[in-house]
């Protein structure tokens, strides 16, 4: 739901995201109606993860679904001094 109506560039938040792979994903999706890619991204709190995107054209809609394949590291516990 967070991604509804957004462009991929709006959602990719990591300096290590493979932007060339994301561009090829979009190019292939638009050309063939189906595409897959594995990308690196970052959670809102800064933890890095890998996810697999699968995109399909359904009529005039382009639908993409992401599945986390390498989850982010656990959050570090706060330490008190």
N, CA and C of each residue as an Amber inpcrd file, in Angstrom:
protein
   243
   0.8220000  -1.1920000   0.0000000   0.0000000   0.0000000   0.0000000
   0.8690000   1.2600000   0.0000000   2.0310000   1.1910000   0.6310000
   2.9370000   2.3350000   0.6710000   3.4180000   2.7160000  -0.7320000
   3.4580000   1.7340000  -1.6370000   3.9960000   1.9530000  -2.9720000
   2.9430000   2.3340000  -4.0060000   1.6730000   2.2780000  -3.6580000
   0.6120000   2.5180000  -4.6190000   0.7660000   3.8930000  -5.2670000
   0.8620000   3.8930000  -6.5910000   0.9730000   5.1320000  -7.3410000
   2.3550000   5.7490000  -7.3650000   3.3350000   5.0720000  -6.8080000
   4.6940000   5.6030000  -6.7510000   5.5520000   5.0470000  -7.8820000
   6.5780000   5.7960000  -8.2240000   7.5790000   5.3210000  -9.1840000
   8.6420000   4.5480000  -8.4030000   9.3460000   3.6160000  -9.0650000
  10.4080000   2.8960000  -8.3530000  11.4180000   3.8250000  -7.6850000
  11.7720000   4.9170000  -8.3490000  12.7460000   5.8410000  -7.7810000
  12.2660000   6.4600000  -6.4710000  10.9440000   6.5370000  -6.2930000
  10.3940000   7.0780000  -5.0480000  10.5900000   6.1170000  -3.8780000
  10.7760000   4.8450000  -4.1760000  10.8180000   3.8150000  -3.1330000
  12.2200000   3.3110000  -2.8340000  13.1390000   3.4950000  -3.7630000
  14.4990000   3.0010000  -3.5660000  15.2700000   4.0340000  -2.7560000
  15.6970000   3.6280000  -1.5680000  16.2260000   4.5860000  -0.6010000
  17.6610000   4.3150000  -0.1870000  18.3920000   3.5360000  -0.9280000
  19.6930000   3.0640000  -0.4670000  20.7880000   3.4240000  -1.4750000
  21.9180000   3.8720000  -0.9660000  23.0310000   4.2060000  -1.8560000
  23.5980000   2.9740000  -2.5620000  23.3080000   1.7930000  -2.0630000
  23.8010000   0.5690000  -2.7140000  22.7420000  -0.0970000  -3.5890000
  21.5860000   0.5420000  -3.7590000  20.5680000   0.0130000  -4.6670000
  21.1410000  -0.0450000  -6.0740000  20.8670000  -1.1260000  -6.7520000
  21.3580000  -1.3300000  -8.1080000  20.4290000  -0.6040000  -9.0810000
  20.6610000   0.6960000  -9.2820000  19.7640000   1.5020000 -10.0990000
  19.7610000   1.0710000 -11.5600000  20.8710000   0.4890000 -12.0410000
  20.8970000  -0.0310000 -13.4110000  19.9600000  -1.2360000 -13.5350000
  19.9080000  -2.0740000 -12.5090000  19.0070000  -3.2270000 -12.5090000
  17.5590000  -2.7480000 -12.4240000  17.2950000  -1.7310000 -11.6140000
  15.9420000  -1.1800000 -11.5020000  15.4860000  -0.5920000 -12.8380000
  16.3840000   0.0900000 -13.5370000  16.0370000   0.6660000 -14.8430000
  15.7400000  -0.4260000 -15.8590000  16.5250000  -1.5020000 -15.8310000
  16.3020000  -2.6220000 -16.7520000  14.9850000  -3.3330000 -16.4140000
  14.6660000  -3.4600000 -15.1280000  13.3870000  -4.0350000 -14.6990000
  12.2370000  -3.2610000 -15.3360000  12.2790000  -1.9380000 -15.2140000
  11.2120000  -1.0900000 -15.7590000  11.1590000  -1.1760000 -17.2780000
  12.3110000  -1.1340000 -17.9250000  12.3750000  -1.2070000 -19.3930000
  11.7670000  -2.5170000 -19.8970000  12.1430000  -3.6290000 -19.2690000
  11.6260000  -4.9360000 -19.6680000  10.1320000  -5.0500000 -19.3870000
   9.6960000  -4.5460000 -18.2400000   8.2730000  -4.5790000 -17.8940000
   7.4460000  -3.8260000 -18.9330000   7.8990000  -2.6570000 -19.3230000
   7.1680000  -1.8680000 -20.3110000   7.1900000  -2.5200000 -21.6940000
   8.2960000  -3.1780000 -22.0420000   8.4380000  -3.7780000 -23.3730000
   7.7190000  -5.1110000 -23.5100000   7.7470000  -5.9370000 -22.4500000
   7.2370000  -7.3050000 -22.5700000   6.0190000  -7.6040000 -21.7050000
   5.7500000  -6.7430000 -20.7370000   4.6250000  -6.9880000 -19.8440000
   4.9640000  -7.8260000 -18.6330000   6.2360000  -8.2310000 -18.4920000
   6.6670000  -9.0240000 -17.3220000   8.1390000  -8.7710000 -17.0660000
   8.5170000  -8.7020000 -15.7940000   9.9170000  -8.4840000 -15.4460000
  10.1710000  -8.9590000 -14.0170000  11.4170000  -9.3200000 -13.7470000
  11.8490000  -9.7130000 -12.4030000  13.2100000  -9.1030000 -12.1250000
  13.4770000  -8.8010000 -10.8560000  14.7780000  -8.2650000 -10.4580000
  14.9800000  -8.4830000  -8.9650000  16.2310000  -8.4950000  -8.5520000
  16.5910000  -8.5180000  -7.1380000  17.3390000  -7.2230000  -6.8630000
  16.8520000  -6.4810000  -5.8640000  17.4170000  -5.1760000  -5.5480000
  17.7470000  -5.0530000  -4.0720000  18.7010000  -4.1990000  -3.7730000
  19.0450000  -3.8410000  -2.4090000  18.2800000  -2.5780000  -2.0540000
  17.7400000  -2.5390000  -0.8530000  17.0420000  -1.3450000  -0.3970000
  17.3110000  -1.1640000   1.0870000  16.7410000  -0.1320000   1.6530000
  16.9630000   0.1970000   3.0550000  15.6070000   0.4510000   3.7170000
  15.4470000  -0.0500000   4.9370000  14.2280000   0.2290000   5.6910000
  14.2250000   1.6980000   6.1120000  13.0920000   2.1790000   6.5680000
  13.0060000   3.5710000   7.0140000  13.9590000   3.8630000   8.1610000
  14.3040000   2.8170000   8.9490000  15.2380000   3.0500000  10.0530000
  16.6870000   2.7350000   9.6850000  16.9500000   2.5140000   8.3920000
  18.3280000   2.4220000   7.9180000  18.9230000   1.0400000   7.7300000
  18.1690000  -0.0210000   8.0260000  18.7120000  -1.3720000   7.8610000
  18.5720000  -1.8210000   6.4070000  19.6350000  -2.4480000   5.8720000
  19.6810000  -2.8730000   4.4700000  19.0610000  -4.2550000   4.3150000
  18.3500000  -4.4660000   3.1900000  17.7810000  -5.7740000   2.8810000
  17.7430000  -5.9650000   1.3740000  17.5720000  -7.2140000   0.9390000
  17.4160000  -7.5560000  -0.4810000  15.9810000  -7.9930000  -0.7070000
  15.4380000  -7.5670000  -1.8400000  14.0970000  -8.0280000  -2.1780000
  14.0090000  -8.3470000  -3.6620000  13.0890000  -9.2650000  -3.9470000
  12.8430000  -9.7200000  -5.3180000  11.5590000  -9.0590000  -5.7890000
  11.6540000  -8.3730000  -6.9210000  10.4790000  -7.7480000  -7.5170000
  10.0220000  -8.5560000  -8.7090000   8.7240000  -8.7140000  -8.8180000
   8.1040000  -9.3320000  -9.9900000   7.0450000  -8.3530000 -10.4620000
   7.1250000  -7.9710000 -11.7200000   6.1660000  -7.0290000 -12.2730000
   5.4260000  -7.6350000 -13.4510000   4.1500000  -7.2770000 -13.5930000
   3.3290000  -7.7520000 -14.7170000   2.4080000  -6.6400000 -15.1710000
   2.1040000  -6.6670000 -16.4500000   1.1090000  -5.7480000 -16.9990000
  -0.2480000  -6.4450000 -16.9330000  -1.2280000  -5.7630000 -16.3770000
  -2.6060000  -6.2540000 -16.3370000  -3.4680000  -5.1950000 -17.0090000
  -3.7250000  -5.3660000 -18.2960000  -4.4370000  -4.3430000 -19.0550000
  -3.6100000  -3.0770000 -19.1080000  -4.1690000  -1.9780000 -18.6300000
  -3.4530000  -0.7040000 -18.6040000  -2.6590000  -0.4920000 -17.3220000
  -2.7190000  -1.4520000 -16.4020000  -2.0170000  -1.3220000 -15.1270000
  -0.6930000  -2.0620000 -15.1420000   0.2850000  -1.5040000 -14.4660000
   1.5410000  -2.2040000 -14.2190000   1.5710000  -2.5230000 -12.7330000
   1.6660000  -3.8050000 -12.4170000   1.6310000  -4.2740000 -11.0320000
   2.9980000  -4.8650000 -10.6920000   3.5530000  -4.4600000  -9.5630000
   4.8160000  -5.0390000  -9.0980000   4.6360000  -5.4820000  -7.6580000
   5.1730000  -6.6480000  -7.3580000   5.1180000  -7.1840000  -6.0020000
   6.5320000  -7.4810000  -5.5500000   6.8570000  -7.1020000  -4.3380000
   8.1860000  -7.3570000  -3.7930000   8.1330000  -8.3640000  -2.6690000
   9.1280000  -9.2370000  -2.6210000   9.2650000 -10.2320000  -1.5660000
  10.6610000 -10.1060000  -0.9730000  10.7540000  -9.9330000   0.3220000
  12.0610000  -9.8510000   0.9740000  12.7090000 -11.2160000   0.9150000
  13.9420000 -11.2690000   0.3840000  14.6540000 -12.5500000   0.3110000
  15.8540000 -12.5870000   1.2510000  16.3760000 -11.4320000   1.6310000
  17.4010000 -11.3480000   2.6740000  16.9160000 -10.2700000   3.6290000
  16.3760000 -10.6790000   4.7700000  15.7650000  -9.7040000   5.6790000
  16.8040000  -8.7520000   6.2740000  16.3330000  -7.5910000   6.7230000
  17.2480000  -6.6630000   7.3950000  17.7440000  -7.2580000   8.6950000
  18.9240000  -6.8260000   9.0950000  19.4690000  -7.2660000  10.3750000
  18.5270000  -6.8110000  11.4920000  18.4990000  -7.5410000  12.5980000
  17.6530000  -7.1060000  13.7200000  18.0620000  -5.7190000  14.1800000
  17.1010000  -5.0000000  14.7120000  17.4090000  -3.6800000  15.2750000
  18.3180000  -3.8620000  16.4730000  19.2470000  -2.9320000  16.6150000
  20.1300000  -2.9750000  17.7760000  19.3660000  -2.4940000  18.9990000
  19.5640000  -3.1950000  20.0940000  18.9070000  -2.7980000  21.3430000
  19.5200000  -1.5010000  21.8320000  18.7050000  -0.6410000  22.3610000
  19.1980000   0.6100000  22.9240000  20.0090000   0.3110000  24.1770000
  21.1040000   0.9770000  24.2940000  21.9360000   0.7960000  25.4960000
  21.8290000   2.0230000  26.3630000  21.8430000   1.7980000  27.6570000
  21.7790000   2.8980000  28.6150000  23.1470000   3.1050000  29.2170000
  23.4420000   4.3570000  29.4840000  24.7260000   4.6770000  30.1230000
  24.5140000   5.2360000  31.4880000
